[in-house]
Amino acid sequence: MTVHVNEAAWNTLSSADKDKINKIIGDNFKGEKIEPKAGHDEKLFSNPACTTACNVAEGIATQACGSLGPIAGPICVIAAHAAGEFCRSRC
């Protein structure tokens, strides 16, 4: 599936930073890919075990984003949150 991030913010990143963010998200969210786009849908979730797994994956990805620079790091965190939201939408 695809994780949406703000296109304008994404386009400010270097190819190397984009690759790092894609790897962090893909490693923590079963191969999810980043797609620059304006906005994304939020859905409610109901499975507590699934929700917990998504929260843990989001937390690990967010922590890994801390290894990136001052521009890529915050965009990576946004992508991690978007991936977490997407994951929870599937619960």
Secondary structure, 3 states (H helix, E strand, C coil): CEEEECHHHHCCCCHHHHHHHHHHHHHHCCCCEEEECCCCCCCCCCCHHHHHHHHHHHHHHHHHHCCCCCCHHHHHHHHHHHHHHHHHHCC
